[in-house]
Amino acid sequence: MPLVSQYMNAHLVYLRAGDRTDIALGPILEFGLTSIPVLDEDHRPVGMVSLRQLAGSREATPHATSDAKTVSATENVDIAARLMAQENRHHLVVVDTTGVAVGMLSSLDVLRALVGLPPEHPVSTRRFALQADGDIQSEYVR
């Protein structure tokens, strides 16, 4: 069984903890994403912001969900598939052994792995940090 690291998207678009979640809408639409993680200052997941959440919110600045489900980059894809099904999630934040976010795994990534297709991700995504004013700033990858 393939590993999560072989199918995840390592080009992580994310929001920093404390930023307004409404600034996530631009990059979500631009890159064709449906959700992005919220990371703390150490790049550990603390929540998620989804397109559905942003579109359905009546608040000026909706809040991130209270949790972000994670999977280790070294897990088999079938473990991630089971977690997605059990938790009713379409995305998991992929973390390294220290809990730092290193990518995202979508349900489509899992399907590709299970049927033996190669991973495929948008070329246009690079690792970004969203600034509080809504501008996108490319960030150095550790």
Secondary structure, DSSP 8 states (H G I E B T S, - for coil): --BHHHHSB-S-EEEETTS-GGGGHHHHHHHT-SEEEEE-TTS-EEEEEEHHHHHH--SSS----S---EEETTSBHHHHHHHHHHHT-SEEEEE-TTS-EEEEEEHHHHHHHHHT------TT---EEE-TTS-EEE----
